[in-house]
Amino acid sequence: MSDESLSIRRSLRARIAATVFIMVLLMLISGAFSLYYFSQLNSAVSKQSEQELPALKRLNSIQLSITRLATLSNEISNSNSPAYSRILMSQVRQQIEELQLSLKALSTGNEQVQRLTEIVAKVEPSVMNMSRSKAMLDQVEDALFARTTEALRQTIEHYKLVEQASTKVLLDGLWQDLNQLAINKHLYEQNRTLINIRKTLASLAQRDELSFQAINPLISAPKGVFELLSQKEVYRTEVLGLSTQNRILLGNVVDFGHRVYIETEDTVTLQANDISTSSERFIDVLTVMFVVQLLVAFSLIIYLNRELFRRLQALKHLVGQQKSITDDDVALFDERNELGVLVKQLQNYVDTITAQQRQIETTSHQLQTIIKHSHMKVAVFQNEWLLYSSESLNQLFAGQELSCIDDFPEAVQLCVRLSRHEIQETDKQAYFDEQNQHWYEIASNAVFWDNQQADLVCLMDVTEQVKAEQEFKRTLMVVESEAKKDPLTGLLNRKLFDTQVASFQSGEGECGYAVLLFDVDYFKQYNDQLGHLQGDNILKMVASVIKRNTPASGLAIRYGGEEFLVFIPDCLERSAVNIAQSIVEDVYNQHIPHPTSPHKYLTVSCGISVQKGAEDPVLKVFDQADKSLYKAKGSGRNCMMVWRDLHQVGSQKNLH
């Protein structure tokens, strides 16, 4: 056997590589097997998610559409308003179109789906016929009501004119029969009432010709009560028949839809069971492969423990227990493999470190000499006791006996303890000398002092730097405050409102806020007449009124030009109206003359909107307030308008 082969066999790298190769090969085999099963499962799941589940979802939507269609059909048959019937019919058409599109999207090979499509196609004409008949029935009932009302009116007028008691009895009976005719619900009651009316008209024709000529055309003539009653019965019968026909059609639609849904649901369930069975089989195979890999890994670990780990333990003992490595220690390892080479290198490193430690001790003595002759504020601690403190440090803590770390300020103690635990400080420790008004930054490092491990603490004067930082922070706060204010009025500016809008749109703000939008009436004319300087004074006055009437929780903002905005979180509509009314009245009560205003004095108008739901964005509430302000402007100004629901409700008060 050649030397090269022996070298490879003794090489720890080759042994570890072979072990890793076997583990990786097993992992690749299990991974390939898992990938194959995953692809099979993925194909089955994809087929179900792309074909069967969408079909099942569509069928569920179809069942909901059929239910809605049946509800609309019943509402049409029970509707008393032609306009409402037309709206319902439009919804029926839309529902049928959606139903047909959903059916078209399903597989055309399904016989039940095709039959369902044919039945749905018959629903719309049937519902249309019923809607037309219902509309004709409504027209006839309206005409009948008008004729009956006119006949009752004529009966009452002639009852007052006639003097004969028998004629009055006939007219009174006719009045009662006409009223009874309006409340009859059954056909036999209606026919009995019609016979009584005919008898009464015949008797009236003999006794009072004038009354008969006035009343009879309204009842017996064409388009009279008798003919309209006959037409009403015809249309009512037709509506009932068509309604029954629609119920039968929709019943068939529901039945066929349910059948298709059940068939599709059974198919999806069968596929899901197949996928579940495949998953269980896949889990069993993975379990077997895992056990095999575990056994192989255990065998490889035993092999590595015999060939490698025991020698590593010896190496750990050598490094941890001895301060130096001798040639005898190196002889315990085989220099022909990596461990022997490593031990030899460690011997060289240990020798180098020993030489460096001697150099560090020499440097430490030199550093100690330099510190003792410098003016730095320095202290040296070993554990908790003070080994050395410079003269300048003793002067800083004059009057204090310094013997251990506890005699120093807490900042010094914290800095030393953090340094000992090798914790990186995010903020450097600082100490403030109240007597001399000086700031000191504290730094701590480990050093050798008299051949012992110690902590070196240094206090550096950073007073000027701290003062500069404090001045910068004060200046920054002033600038930020001024950036949020309007320079003319001292109110908050529009930029702050935009920030508030962004906060509420991101979900950080509260619900139930109010937006009050004010506008100075005829401000342009005031500027043109009295000049911009006086206009600026007016804006300041209005801003002052708004600010003192705005609650502490609200924001008073100059939105732009002569427009002002008040934003109040958690505010009820009643409170918002009271605040707006106070501001409008307060401005008017300043009694500032306005040369072109019909109110004689300077006034403002206001639009109010209060958020009703958590989903209403700030910009929508602002737009409602803006529209309410426009409405107030159109209502004479010097007033306010409140936006409520889909229309506006105004609250106006003129103060002159």
C-alpha positions as CSV (number, residue, x, y, z in Angstrom):
1,M,0.0,0.0,0.0
2,S,1.5,3.4,-1.0
3,D,2.3,6.3,1.4
4,E,-0.4,8.4,-0.2
5,S,-3.1,5.9,0.5
6,L,-1.9,5.6,4.1
7,S,-2.0,9.4,4.4
8,I,-5.6,9.5,3.2
9,R,-6.6,6.8,5.6
10,R,-5.0,8.6,8.6
11,S,-6.5,12.0,7.5
12,L,-9.3,13.1,9.8
13,R,-10.6,15.3,7.0
14,A,-11.1,12.3,4.8
15,R,-12.9,10.4,7.6
16,I,-15.2,13.4,8.4
17,A,-15.8,13.9,4.6
18,A,-16.9,10.3,4.2
19,T,-19.2,10.6,7.2
20,V,-20.8,13.8,5.9
21,F,-21.1,12.3,2.4
22,I,-23.1,9.3,3.7
23,M,-25.4,11.6,5.7
24,V,-25.9,13.9,2.7
25,L,-26.6,10.9,0.4
26,L,-29.3,9.6,2.8
27,M,-30.8,13.1,2.9
28,L,-30.8,13.4,-0.9
29,I,-32.5,10.0,-1.2
30,S,-35.2,11.0,1.4
31,G,-35.5,14.4,-0.2
32,A,-36.1,12.9,-3.7
33,F,-38.6,10.5,-2.3
34,S,-40.4,13.4,-0.5
35,L,-40.3,15.5,-3.6
36,Y,-42.0,12.8,-5.6
37,Y,-44.8,12.4,-3.1
38,F,-45.2,16.1,-2.7
39,S,-45.6,16.5,-6.5
40,Q,-48.3,13.8,-6.5
41,L,-50.2,15.5,-3.6
42,N,-49.7,18.9,-5.2
43,S,-51.3,17.6,-8.5
44,A,-54.3,16.3,-6.6
45,V,-54.7,19.4,-4.6
46,S,-54.3,21.7,-7.6
47,K,-56.9,19.8,-9.5
48,Q,-59.3,20.1,-6.6
49,S,-58.6,23.8,-6.0
50,E,-58.6,24.8,-9.7
51,Q,-61.6,22.8,-10.8
52,E,-63.9,21.3,-8.2
53,L,-63.7,23.9,-5.4
54,P,-64.5,26.9,-7.7
55,A,-67.4,24.9,-9.1
56,L,-68.6,24.2,-5.6
57,K,-68.2,27.9,-4.7
58,R,-70.1,28.9,-7.9
59,L,-73.0,26.5,-7.0
60,N,-73.2,28.0,-3.6
61,S,-73.5,31.4,-5.2
62,I,-76.2,30.0,-7.6
63,Q,-78.2,28.8,-4.6
64,L,-78.0,32.2,-3.0
65,S,-79.1,33.9,-6.3
66,I,-82.1,31.5,-6.6
67,T,-83.2,32.3,-3.1
68,R,-82.9,36.0,-3.8
69,L,-84.8,35.5,-7.0
70,A,-87.7,33.8,-5.2
71,T,-87.8,36.7,-2.6
72,L,-87.9,39.3,-5.4
73,S,-90.8,37.5,-7.1
74,N,-92.8,37.4,-3.9
75,E,-92.1,41.1,-3.3
76,I,-93.3,41.9,-6.9
77,S,-96.6,40.0,-6.3
78,N,-97.1,41.8,-2.9
79,S,-96.0,45.3,-4.1
80,N,-98.5,48.1,-3.9
81,S,-96.3,50.6,-5.7
82,P,-95.7,50.6,-9.5
83,A,-92.4,52.4,-9.1
84,Y,-91.2,49.9,-6.5
85,S,-92.3,47.0,-8.8
86,R,-90.2,48.4,-11.6
87,I,-87.2,48.6,-9.2
88,L,-87.8,45.0,-8.2
89,M,-88.1,43.9,-11.8
90,S,-84.7,45.6,-12.6
91,Q,-83.2,43.6,-9.7
92,V,-84.8,40.4,-11.1
93,R,-83.2,40.9,-14.5
94,Q,-79.8,41.6,-12.9
95,Q,-80.1,38.5,-10.7
96,I,-81.1,36.3,-13.7
97,E,-78.1,37.6,-15.7
98,E,-75.7,36.7,-12.8
99,L,-77.4,33.3,-12.5
100,Q,-77.0,32.6,-16.2
101,L,-73.4,33.7,-16.2
102,S,-72.6,31.4,-13.2
103,L,-74.4,28.5,-14.9
104,K,-72.5,29.1,-18.2
105,A,-69.2,29.0,-16.3
106,L,-69.9,25.5,-15.0
107,S,-69.3,22.3,-17.1
108,T,-71.7,22.2,-20.0
109,G,-71.6,18.4,-20.0
110,N,-73.7,18.2,-16.8
111,E,-77.3,17.3,-17.7
112,Q,-78.7,18.8,-14.5
113,V,-76.9,22.1,-15.2
114,Q,-78.3,22.3,-18.7
115,R,-81.8,21.6,-17.4
116,L,-81.4,24.2,-14.7
117,T,-80.3,26.7,-17.4
118,E,-83.4,26.1,-19.4
119,I,-85.7,26.6,-16.4
120,V,-83.9,29.8,-15.4
121,A,-84.5,31.1,-19.0
122,K,-88.3,30.8,-18.4
123,V,-88.3,32.7,-15.1
124,E,-87.8,36.2,-16.5
125,P,-90.7,36.2,-19.0
126,S,-93.0,34.8,-16.4
127,V,-92.0,37.4,-13.8
128,M,-92.3,40.1,-16.5
129,N,-95.9,39.0,-17.3
130,M,-96.8,39.0,-13.6
131,S,-95.2,42.5,-13.2
132,R,-97.3,43.9,-16.1
133,S,-100.5,42.3,-14.8
134,K,-99.7,43.7,-11.3
135,A,-99.2,47.2,-12.8
136,M,-102.6,47.0,-14.6
137,L,-104.2,45.8,-11.4
138,D,-102.7,48.8,-9.5
139,Q,-104.0,51.2,-12.2
140,V,-107.5,49.7,-12.0
141,E,-107.5,49.9,-8.2
142,D,-106.5,53.6,-8.3
143,A,-109.3,54.4,-10.8
144,L,-111.8,52.4,-8.8
145,F,-110.8,54.3,-5.6
146,A,-111.2,57.6,-7.5
147,R,-114.7,56.7,-8.9
148,T,-115.9,55.4,-5.5
149,T,-114.7,58.5,-3.8
150,E,-116.5,60.7,-6.3
151,A,-119.7,58.7,-6.0
152,L,-119.5,59.0,-2.2
153,R,-119.0,62.8,-2.5
154,Q,-122.1,63.1,-4.9
155,T,-124.1,61.0,-2.5
156,I,-123.3,63.2,0.5
157,E,-124.1,66.4,-1.5
158,H,-127.5,65.2,-2.7
159,Y,-128.3,63.9,0.8
160,K,-127.9,67.4,2.1
161,L,-130.1,68.9,-0.8
162,V,-133.1,66.5,-0.7
163,E,-135.9,67.0,1.8
164,Q,-137.9,63.7,1.5
165,A,-137.1,61.3,4.2
166,S,-137.4,58.2,1.9
167,T,-134.9,59.7,-0.5
168,K,-132.5,60.4,2.4
169,V,-132.9,56.8,3.5
170,L,-132.0,55.6,-0.1
171,L,-129.0,57.9,-0.3
172,D,-127.8,56.9,3.2
173,G,-128.1,53.2,2.2
174,L,-126.2,53.9,-1.0
175,W,-123.4,55.7,0.9
176,Q,-123.1,52.7,3.3
177,D,-123.0,50.2,0.4
178,L,-120.3,52.2,-1.4
179,N,-118.2,52.2,1.8
180,Q,-118.8,48.5,2.3
181,L,-117.7,47.8,-1.3
182,A,-114.3,49.4,-0.5
183,I,-113.7,47.0,2.4
184,N,-115.1,43.8,1.0
185,K,-112.5,41.0,0.8
186,H,-114.5,38.1,-0.6
187,L,-116.2,37.9,-4.0
188,Y,-119.5,36.8,-2.6
189,E,-119.6,39.8,-0.3
190,Q,-118.8,42.1,-3.2
191,N,-121.6,40.6,-5.3
192,R,-124.1,41.0,-2.5
193,T,-123.1,44.6,-2.1
194,L,-123.4,45.2,-5.9
195,I,-127.0,43.8,-5.9
196,N,-127.9,46.2,-3.1
197,I,-126.4,49.1,-5.0
198,R,-128.3,48.3,-8.2
199,K,-131.6,48.0,-6.2
200,T,-130.9,51.4,-4.5
201,L,-130.2,53.1,-7.9
202,A,-133.4,51.7,-9.3
203,S,-135.4,53.1,-6.4
204,L,-133.5,56.4,-6.6
205,A,-134.3,56.7,-10.3
206,Q,-138.1,56.6,-9.4
207,R,-138.0,59.0,-6.5
208,D,-135.3,61.6,-7.3
209,E,-134.3,61.8,-10.9
210,L,-131.7,64.6,-10.3
211,S,-129.8,62.6,-7.7
212,F,-129.9,59.5,-10.0
213,Q,-128.5,61.4,-13.0
214,A,-125.6,62.7,-10.9
215,I,-124.7,59.4,-9.2
216,N,-125.6,56.7,-11.7
217,P,-122.9,57.5,-14.4
218,L,-120.2,57.2,-11.7
219,I,-121.3,53.7,-10.9
220,S,-123.0,52.1,-13.9
221,A,-121.6,53.9,-16.9
222,P,-118.5,52.6,-18.8
223,K,-115.4,53.1,-16.7
224,G,-117.7,53.3,-13.7
225,V,-117.5,51.4,-10.4
226,F,-119.2,48.2,-11.8
227,E,-116.9,47.9,-14.8
228,L,-113.7,48.7,-12.8
229,L,-114.7,46.1,-10.2
230,S,-115.0,43.5,-13.0
231,Q,-111.6,44.5,-14.5
232,K,-110.0,44.4,-11.0
233,E,-111.2,40.8,-10.5
234,V,-109.8,39.8,-14.0
235,Y,-106.3,41.2,-13.3
236,R,-106.3,39.9,-9.7
237,T,-107.0,36.4,-11.0
238,E,-104.3,36.8,-13.6
239,V,-101.7,37.9,-11.0
240,L,-102.5,35.0,-8.7
241,G,-102.1,32.6,-11.6
242,L,-98.8,34.0,-12.7
243,S,-97.6,34.1,-9.1
244,T,-98.4,30.4,-8.7
245,Q,-96.6,29.7,-12.0
246,N,-93.5,31.6,-10.8
247,R,-93.5,29.6,-7.5
248,I,-93.6,26.4,-9.4
249,L,-90.7,27.5,-11.8
250,L,-88.6,28.7,-8.9
251,G,-89.3,25.5,-7.0
252,N,-87.9,23.6,-10.0
253,V,-84.9,25.9,-10.1
254,V,-84.2,25.3,-6.4
255,D,-84.6,21.5,-6.8
256,F,-82.2,21.2,-9.7
257,G,-79.7,23.6,-8.1
258,H,-79.7,21.5,-5.0
259,R,-79.1,18.3,-7.0
260,V,-76.2,19.8,-8.8
261,Y,-74.7,21.1,-5.6
262,I,-75.0,17.7,-3.9
263,E,-73.3,15.9,-6.9
264,T,-70.4,18.3,-6.9
265,E,-70.1,18.2,-3.1
266,D,-69.9,14.3,-3.3
267,T,-67.1,14.6,-5.9
268,V,-65.1,17.1,-3.8
269,T,-65.5,14.9,-0.7
270,L,-64.3,11.8,-2.6
271,Q,-61.2,13.7,-3.9
272,A,-60.5,15.0,-0.3
273,N,-60.6,11.4,1.0
274,D,-58.1,10.3,-1.7
275,I,-55.7,13.1,-0.7
276,S,-56.0,12.3,3.0
277,T,-55.2,8.6,2.2
278,S,-52.1,9.6,0.2
279,S,-51.0,12.0,3.0
280,E,-51.2,9.2,5.5
281,R,-49.2,6.9,3.3
282,F,-46.6,9.6,2.8
283,I,-46.2,10.1,6.5
284,D,-45.6,6.4,7.1
285,V,-42.9,6.3,4.5
286,L,-41.2,9.4,5.9
287,T,-41.3,7.8,9.4
288,V,-39.5,4.7,8.1
289,M,-36.9,6.8,6.3
290,F,-36.4,8.9,9.4
291,V,-35.7,5.8,11.6
292,V,-33.2,4.5,9.0
293,Q,-31.4,7.9,8.9
294,L,-31.3,7.9,12.7
295,L,-29.7,4.5,12.9
296,V,-27.1,5.4,10.3
297,A,-26.3,8.6,12.1
298,F,-26.0,6.8,15.4
299,S,-23.5,4.4,13.9
300,L,-21.5,7.2,12.4
301,I,-21.3,9.0,15.7
302,I,-20.0,5.9,17.4
303,Y,-17.3,5.6,14.7
304,L,-16.3,9.3,15.1
305,N,-16.2,9.0,18.8
306,R,-13.7,6.2,18.6
307,E,-11.5,7.8,16.0
308,L,-11.8,11.6,16.7
309,F,-13.7,12.7,19.8
310,R,-11.5,10.8,22.3
311,R,-8.4,12.5,20.9
312,L,-10.3,15.8,21.1
313,Q,-11.0,15.3,24.8
314,A,-7.3,14.7,25.3
315,L,-6.5,17.9,23.4
316,K,-9.1,19.8,25.6
317,H,-7.4,18.6,28.7
318,L,-4.0,19.6,27.4
319,V,-5.2,23.1,26.5
320,G,-7.4,23.7,29.6
321,Q,-5.2,22.3,32.4
322,Q,-1.6,23.3,31.4
323,K,-0.1,26.7,30.9
324,S,2.5,25.4,28.5
325,I,2.8,22.5,25.9
326,T,6.0,20.4,26.0
327,D,7.5,18.2,23.3
328,D,6.4,15.2,25.4
329,D,2.8,16.4,25.1
330,V,3.1,16.7,21.3
331,A,4.4,13.1,21.1
332,L,1.1,11.8,22.4
333,F,-0.6,12.8,19.1
334,D,0.1,11.4,15.6
335,E,1.7,14.3,13.6
336,R,0.7,12.6,10.4
337,N,-2.9,13.8,10.7
338,E,-4.6,17.1,11.4
339,L,-4.7,16.8,15.3
340,G,-1.0,16.3,15.5
341,V,-0.4,19.3,13.3
342,L,-2.9,21.3,15.4
343,V,-1.1,20.4,18.7
344,K,2.2,21.5,17.2
345,Q,0.7,24.8,16.2
346,L,-0.8,25.3,19.7
347,Q,2.6,24.8,21.2
348,N,3.9,27.6,19.0
349,Y,0.9,29.8,19.9
350,V,1.3,29.2,23.7
351,D,5.0,30.2,23.5
352,T,4.1,33.4,21.6
353,I,1.3,34.3,24.2
354,T,3.7,33.8,27.1
355,A,6.2,36.2,25.4
356,Q,3.3,38.8,24.8
357,Q,2.2,38.6,28.5
358,R,5.7,39.6,29.6
359,Q,5.5,42.5,27.1
360,I,2.1,43.5,28.5
361,E,3.4,43.5,32.1
362,T,6.3,45.8,31.0
363,T,3.8,48.1,29.2
364,S,1.5,48.2,32.2
365,H,4.3,49.4,34.4
366,Q,5.1,52.1,31.9
367,L,1.4,53.1,31.8
368,Q,1.2,53.2,35.6
369,T,4.1,55.6,35.6
370,I,2.6,57.9,33.0
371,I,-0.8,58.1,34.8
372,K,0.8,58.9,38.1
373,H,2.6,61.9,36.6
374,S,-0.3,63.2,34.5
375,H,-3.2,65.6,35.4
376,M,-5.9,63.2,34.3
377,K,-8.9,62.4,36.6
378,V,-8.2,58.7,37.0
379,A,-9.0,55.9,39.5
380,V,-7.9,52.3,39.5
381,F,-10.0,49.6,41.2
382,Q,-9.4,45.9,41.9
383,N,-12.7,44.2,42.6
384,E,-14.4,46.7,44.9
385,W,-11.3,48.4,46.4
386,L,-9.6,51.6,45.2
387,L,-5.9,51.0,44.4
388,Y,-5.1,54.4,43.1
389,S,-6.7,57.8,42.4
390,S,-5.0,60.8,40.8
391,E,-4.6,64.2,42.5
392,S,-7.1,65.9,40.1
393,L,-9.7,63.2,40.9
394,N,-9.2,63.7,44.6
395,Q,-9.8,67.4,44.2
396,L,-13.0,66.7,42.3
397,F,-14.4,64.7,45.2
398,A,-12.8,66.8,47.9
399,G,-14.3,66.2,51.3
400,Q,-15.1,62.6,50.6
401,E,-13.1,59.6,51.8
402,L,-12.4,57.4,48.8
403,S,-11.5,53.8,49.6
404,C,-13.8,51.6,47.5
405,I,-16.1,51.8,44.5
406,D,-19.2,52.4,46.7
407,D,-17.7,55.8,47.8
408,F,-18.0,57.1,44.2
409,P,-21.2,58.3,42.3
410,E,-23.6,55.7,40.9
411,A,-22.6,56.5,37.4
412,V,-19.0,55.5,38.1
413,Q,-20.1,52.3,39.8
414,L,-22.4,51.4,36.9
415,C,-19.7,52.1,34.3
416,V,-17.2,49.8,36.0
417,R,-19.7,46.9,36.5
418,L,-20.8,47.1,32.8
419,S,-17.2,47.1,31.7
420,R,-16.5,44.0,33.8
421,H,-19.4,42.1,32.2
422,E,-18.2,43.2,28.8
423,I,-21.6,45.0,28.1
424,Q,-21.5,47.5,25.3
425,E,-23.0,50.8,26.5
426,T,-25.5,52.4,24.1
427,D,-25.4,55.7,26.1
428,K,-22.1,56.7,27.8
429,Q,-22.3,57.2,31.5
430,A,-22.0,60.8,32.7
431,Y,-21.4,62.6,36.0
432,F,-22.5,66.2,36.8
433,D,-20.5,68.2,39.3
434,E,-23.1,70.5,40.9
435,Q,-20.6,72.6,42.8
436,N,-18.6,73.6,39.7
437,Q,-21.4,73.0,37.2
438,H,-19.3,70.7,35.0
439,W,-20.2,67.6,33.1
440,Y,-17.8,64.6,32.9
441,E,-18.0,61.6,30.6
442,I,-17.0,58.3,32.3
443,A,-15.0,55.6,30.6
444,S,-13.8,52.3,32.1
445,N,-11.3,49.7,30.7
446,A,-9.5,46.6,32.1
447,V,-5.7,47.1,32.7
448,F,-2.8,45.4,34.6
449,W,-1.8,47.4,37.7
450,D,1.0,46.1,39.8
451,N,0.8,42.8,37.9
452,Q,-2.9,42.4,38.8
453,Q,-6.1,42.6,36.8
454,A,-7.8,46.0,37.5
455,D,-10.3,48.5,36.2
456,L,-9.1,51.9,35.0
457,V,-11.8,54.7,35.3
458,C,-11.3,58.0,33.6
459,L,-13.5,61.2,33.9
460,M,-13.3,63.5,30.9
461,D,-14.7,67.1,31.0
462,V,-17.4,67.5,28.3
463,T,-19.2,70.5,29.7
464,E,-19.0,72.6,26.5
465,Q,-20.3,69.7,24.4
466,V,-23.3,69.1,26.7
467,K,-24.2,72.8,26.7
468,A,-24.1,72.8,22.9
469,E,-26.3,69.8,22.7
470,Q,-28.9,71.3,25.1
471,E,-29.0,74.6,23.2
472,F,-29.5,72.6,19.9
473,K,-32.4,70.7,21.4
474,R,-34.1,73.9,22.7
475,T,-33.7,75.6,19.3
476,L,-35.1,72.5,17.5
477,M,-38.2,72.5,19.8
478,V,-38.9,76.1,19.0
479,V,-38.5,75.6,15.3
480,E,-40.9,72.5,15.4
481,S,-43.5,74.5,17.4
482,E,-43.3,77.5,15.0
483,A,-43.7,75.1,12.0
484,K,-47.1,74.0,13.2
485,K,-48.5,77.6,13.6
486,D,-49.9,80.1,11.2
487,P,-47.7,83.2,11.5
488,L,-50.6,85.7,11.1
489,T,-53.3,84.3,13.5
490,G,-51.2,82.1,15.8
491,L,-53.6,79.2,15.1
492,L,-52.4,75.8,14.0
493,N,-51.8,75.5,10.2
494,R,-53.0,73.2,7.5
495,K,-49.9,71.1,7.6
496,L,-50.9,69.9,11.1
497,F,-54.4,69.0,9.8
498,D,-52.8,67.0,7.0
499,T,-50.8,65.1,9.6
500,Q,-54.0,64.5,11.6
501,V,-55.7,63.1,8.5
502,A,-52.8,60.7,7.9
503,S,-53.0,59.6,11.5
504,F,-56.7,58.8,11.3
505,Q,-56.5,57.1,8.0
506,S,-53.8,54.7,9.4
507,G,-56.2,53.7,12.1
508,E,-54.3,55.5,15.0
509,G,-57.1,58.1,15.7
510,E,-60.3,57.8,17.6
511,C,-63.8,57.5,16.1
512,G,-66.7,60.0,16.6
513,Y,-64.9,63.2,15.7
514,A,-66.4,66.5,14.4
515,V,-65.2,68.8,11.7
516,L,-66.4,72.5,11.8
517,L,-65.5,74.6,8.7
518,F,-65.8,78.4,9.0
519,D,-65.6,81.0,6.3
520,V,-65.6,84.8,6.7
521,D,-68.6,86.2,4.8
522,Y,-67.9,88.7,2.1
523,F,-64.2,88.8,3.0
524,K,-63.0,89.8,-0.5
525,Q,-65.4,92.8,-0.6
526,Y,-64.1,93.8,2.9
527,N,-60.5,93.6,1.7
528,D,-61.3,95.6,-1.4
529,Q,-63.1,98.3,0.6
530,L,-60.9,98.7,3.7
531,G,-57.5,97.2,2.6
532,H,-55.5,94.1,3.3
533,L,-54.1,95.5,6.6
534,Q,-57.6,95.8,8.0
535,G,-58.4,92.4,6.5
536,D,-55.5,90.8,8.4
537,N,-56.8,92.4,11.6
538,I,-60.2,90.8,10.9
539,L,-58.6,87.4,10.4
540,K,-56.8,87.8,13.8
541,M,-60.1,88.7,15.5
542,V,-61.9,85.7,14.0
543,A,-59.0,83.4,15.0
544,S,-59.1,84.7,18.5
545,V,-62.9,84.0,18.7
546,I,-62.5,80.5,17.4
547,K,-59.6,79.7,19.7
548,R,-61.4,80.8,22.9
549,N,-64.6,78.8,21.9
550,T,-62.7,75.6,21.0
551,P,-62.5,73.0,23.7
552,A,-59.2,71.9,25.1
553,S,-59.4,68.6,23.3
554,G,-60.0,70.3,19.9
555,L,-57.7,71.8,17.3
556,A,-58.2,75.3,16.0
557,I,-56.7,75.6,12.5
558,R,-56.4,78.2,9.9
559,Y,-57.1,76.1,6.8
560,G,-56.3,78.8,4.2
561,G,-57.2,82.4,3.3
562,E,-60.4,83.3,5.2
563,E,-61.2,79.6,6.0
564,F,-60.8,78.2,9.5
565,L,-61.3,74.6,10.7
566,V,-62.0,73.2,14.1
567,F,-61.3,69.5,14.6
568,I,-62.8,68.0,17.8
569,P,-62.2,64.3,18.7
570,D,-64.9,62.2,20.5
571,C,-67.6,64.9,19.9
572,L,-71.3,64.4,19.7
573,E,-73.3,66.3,17.1
574,R,-75.2,68.4,19.7
575,S,-71.9,69.6,21.2
576,A,-70.5,70.4,17.8
577,V,-73.6,72.5,17.0
578,N,-73.3,74.4,20.3
579,I,-69.7,75.2,19.7
580,A,-70.3,76.4,16.1
581,Q,-73.3,78.5,17.3
582,S,-71.1,80.1,20.0
583,I,-68.5,81.0,17.4
584,V,-71.0,82.4,14.9
585,E,-72.7,84.5,17.5
586,D,-69.4,85.7,19.1
587,V,-68.1,87.0,15.8
588,Y,-71.3,88.8,15.1
589,N,-71.4,90.3,18.6
590,Q,-68.1,92.0,17.9
591,H,-70.1,94.5,15.9
592,I,-67.4,95.2,13.4
593,P,-69.0,97.2,10.6
594,H,-69.0,95.7,7.1
595,P,-69.7,98.1,4.3
596,T,-71.1,95.6,1.8
597,S,-72.7,92.9,4.0
598,P,-76.5,92.7,4.2
599,H,-76.0,91.9,7.9
600,K,-74.2,95.3,8.4
601,Y,-71.6,93.7,10.6
602,L,-68.8,91.2,10.0
603,T,-70.2,87.6,10.1
604,V,-69.0,84.0,9.5
605,S,-70.7,80.9,8.1
606,C,-70.2,77.4,9.3
607,G,-70.5,73.8,7.9
608,I,-70.6,70.9,10.4
609,S,-70.1,67.2,9.9
610,V,-69.7,64.5,12.6
611,Q,-68.2,61.0,11.8
612,K,-71.0,58.4,12.1
613,G,-69.1,55.2,11.5
614,A,-65.5,54.0,12.1
615,E,-65.1,53.3,8.4
616,D,-65.7,57.0,7.4
617,P,-62.4,58.6,6.5
618,V,-61.4,62.1,7.7
619,L,-61.4,63.5,4.1
620,K,-65.0,62.3,3.6
621,V,-66.2,64.0,6.8
622,F,-64.2,67.1,5.7
623,D,-66.0,67.1,2.3
624,Q,-69.4,66.8,4.0
625,A,-68.5,69.8,6.2
626,D,-67.4,71.7,3.1
627,K,-70.7,71.0,1.3
628,S,-72.6,72.0,4.4
629,L,-70.6,75.3,4.5
630,Y,-71.5,75.9,0.8
631,K,-75.2,75.3,1.8
632,A,-74.9,77.8,4.6
633,K,-73.4,80.4,2.2
634,G,-76.4,79.8,-0.1
635,S,-78.8,80.2,2.8
636,G,-77.9,83.8,3.5
637,R,-74.7,83.4,5.5
638,N,-74.2,84.3,9.2
639,C,-75.5,80.8,9.9
640,M,-74.5,77.1,10.1
641,M,-75.5,73.9,8.4
642,V,-75.2,70.3,9.7
643,W,-74.6,67.3,7.4
644,R,-76.7,64.4,8.5
645,D,-76.9,61.1,6.7
646,L,-77.6,61.5,2.9
647,H,-79.0,65.0,3.1
648,Q,-78.4,68.2,5.0
649,V,-80.3,69.6,7.9
650,G,-79.8,73.3,8.5
651,S,-79.7,75.4,11.6
652,Q,-79.9,79.1,10.8
653,K,-79.9,82.1,13.0
654,N,-79.6,85.7,11.7
655,L,-78.3,88.1,14.2
656,H,-79.8,91.4,13.0
